[in-house]
């Protein structure tokens, strides 16, 4: 791993560690619908073993555990220790038997694999070498095992003015998966499919869903933006400038209302699915 890759890993881990307490917990429906569709497309069956790479606060993990039932097993790995702690606590409270550990999605420890399914939602575009990550995930699968990953597609044009202002503060070389990360393989279905196919997977296909992301008001958006990966953008804004940036974004948000007057955007999400091919 290069020094740049290590710096990127530390940045991502730190951002999501600091966001862990409120991540997917501020009343915005986004990660849940994406996880639900991913789990649906993977067609999990009772008794299967699943690894959730970059499990976050468990949007995929808990849904997968429900599908595979007590005869199956679900493991999760995440780079942020506080995310892992929170998932473990919630699993204990819910009486779910899941194994979750701190690890790097780029090359997760195999735990007690092999697995029937590897799932990873909104993670692949954060990794320094997505192709190498996919190859490492492939090695964790049984013959014919299934892969499912989600990545961002396009989103409402009016919202790009909101994200664009924050993205302008990102340090060189740091990408945001929605606003600046659409280049290369993540710019199209074909690009992601080729990335997956190049890692040795077969039967590659793509499904789509559109998630209507809505906020109660502009302050609700501000709270949400600090609770997700966009936190990295805010942390890159000099503290002395943050109130001015916030005020400008609030002005831009007024142009981002739907027919019912609600602030928000429509996010396209691609679900890329495949099987482990022959060695």
N, C-alpha and C positions, 0 to 999 in steps of 0.2 A: 504494500500500500504506500503510495507516494505521500509526501508531506502535505500536498494540496488536498488529497483525498482524506487524510487524517483531520485536517482543519475543517473540511466540509462535514465530515462525520461528527466532529465535536460541536459544530454550529447547529446541525439538525438535532442532535441529542439534547443540547441545551435548550433550544427553543421549545421542543415538545415536552421536555421535563418541566419547564416553567409554566407551560400551558395545561399540564395534565389535570389539575384540579377542576378546571372548567371545560375542558375539551369535550365537545359533544354533550354538554350539560347546561346550555344557556337557552334552551327552548327554540332552537332552529332545526327544522327537519331537513337534513342534508345527508349525513353519513348513514343514517338508518335506512332510508329508501335505497341507497346505493348498495349497502350490504345485503339487504333483502333480495334485490335482483341478482346479485352475484351468487348468493346461496341457492336461489331458485334455479339459475342457469347451470349450476354444478350438479344439481339433482342428487343431493346427498341422500344416502340410504342408511337405515339403521345398521349399526355394527361397523361402519367405516371409520377409518382413522384419518384425521385432518390436521394439517399444520397451517396456522394463520400467521403469515409473515408480516410484521409491522402491525401488530394487533391493536395498537392504540388503547382505547377504553373498552374494546370488546364488541364493537358493532357486528362484526362477522363472527367472532369467536362464540358468543352466546347463542346466536342464531344457529350456527353449525352444531353446537352441543345439543340443542333441542332436536335437530333433525336426525343426528346419528344415535341419540338415545343412550341409555345406560350400557348397552352392549358395545358401543363405539367409544372413541376417544378423540379429544381435541386438545392440541397443544398450541401455544402462542409464544411468539418471540417479539420483543420490541427493544429499541435502542435506548428508550427513556426509562430510567429506573422508577420514576414516580408513576408512569403509566402502568408499569408492571405491578407495582404495589396496589394501585387502585383496582386493577382487574382481579387480582388475587382476593382482595377484600370483598368485592362484589360477588365473586364466584362462591366464596365461603358463605356469604349471607344468603345466596340463592340455593345453596346446597348442591352446586354443580362440581363435578370432579373434572377439573381441567388443570393442565400443567402449563405454567407461564414462566418464562425466564428472560433475563436481560441478555440481549445478543444483537449482533449486526445482521441486518437483513441481507447484506451483500453475500454473506456466507454463514447462515445460521447453523448452530450446533444441531446435530440430528436428533437430539433428545432420545426418544424411544421409538424412532421410526423403524422401518420405512412406512410411508403414508400412502393411502389411497388417493388423497387429494391434497394439493397445496393451493391455498388461496392467499391473495394479497391485494388489499384494496387501497388505492391511492398512495402507493409506496414506490413503485418501480422508477418513476421519474426523479425521485430524490437521490437515487443511488449513483455513485461515481462511475460504475461500470455495469449498466443494466444487463448486458449480454452475459457477462460472467456470473451475475446473480442468478439469471435464469438457468444457466448450466448447473449451478450448485443446487438449485431447487429441483431440477430434473433428477439429480442423483439421489434425492430423498424419496422419490416416488417408486412404487412398485411398477412392474411391467404393465403398461396400459393405464397407469395412474393419470389422474386428471389435474389440469392446471386451470386456474381462473384468476385473472387480474383485472382491475379497473384502472382506467386513466381518464383524464379530463379531455373532452372535446371542446367545441366552441361554446360561447355563452353570449348573453345579450350585449349587443354593440354599445348600448348606452352605459353599461356598467364598466366598460373598458376604460372610460375616463376616470372612474373611481380608482380602480386597481393601478392604472397607469401612473397616477400621481405618487402613490406609495412605492411602486416598483422603481421609480426613478432614483430612489435613495439606496437601493440594494448595492452592496459592494460589487466590484467587477468579478465575474466568474460565478456569482451566486444567482441561481435561477429560482423563480417562482413558477410552480407547475402550471398555473392557469394563465398568468399574464405574460410571462417571458419564456416558459418552458415548452412551447409548442413547436419548436424547431426540431429538425432531425426526425427520428422515428416516431416521436410523440405528436407529430403534426398531422397524422392521418391514420385511418384504420390499416391501410396497407403497410405503413411504416412499422406499426406495432406488431402486426402479424408477421412481417419478415423478421423482426427482432426475435420473436418467439420461435419461429420456424428455424432460424439460424442456430438456436440453442439446442436443437435436436428434437423438437416437438412436432407432432403431426396432427392432422384433423383440426387445423387452426381455423377458427371462425370468430366473428365479431357480432355482438348484439349491442343495442343502444337503449338508453332511457334518458328522458329529460326530467330533471328535478327542479321544480319551482321553489327557489330559495327565497323566503320572505321574512321581513323583520317588522316588529311592532311599530318601531319608529327609528329615527336616526341614532339615538343613544343605544338602542338594542343592537343595531349593526356594529357600533363601536365596541360594545362588550364582546360580541361574537368575533370580531376581527382580531382581538387580543387572545381569544381562546383557541385559535386554529393556527395553521402554519403561517398565516399572514402576520402573525406576531413578529416574525423575523423582519418584516418590512418596518413595522412600527419601531422596533428596537434599533433599526438603522437610521431612523430619523433623529437628528440631534434633539435632545430634550427641550432646548430653548425654542425649537421650531414646531413642536408637536401640536400646540394649541392652534397655531395658524394653519397647519396642514389639516387638522381636524375640521376647522371652520370652513376651509375651502372644499373639503370632501362633502360636508353637510350641504353646501350649496349645490354640488354636483348630484347629490342623491335625490334632489327634488326633480331631476329629469329621469329618474329611474323608478317611476311608479307604474303599476299595472292598471288595467281597466277599472279595478276596484279601489284604486288610490293607494295600494300598499307598496312600500319600498321593497325592491328586491330584483332578482335576476333569474333567468332560466338557464340552467347548466346542463349541457349535453355531456353524457358520460358513456364511454365505450367499455364494454365488457368483453375481454378477449379470452377465449377458451381454447384448450388444446389437450392433447394426450401425450404421454411419454412415448416417443418413437423407439424403434429398434436401435441398439447401440451401433 
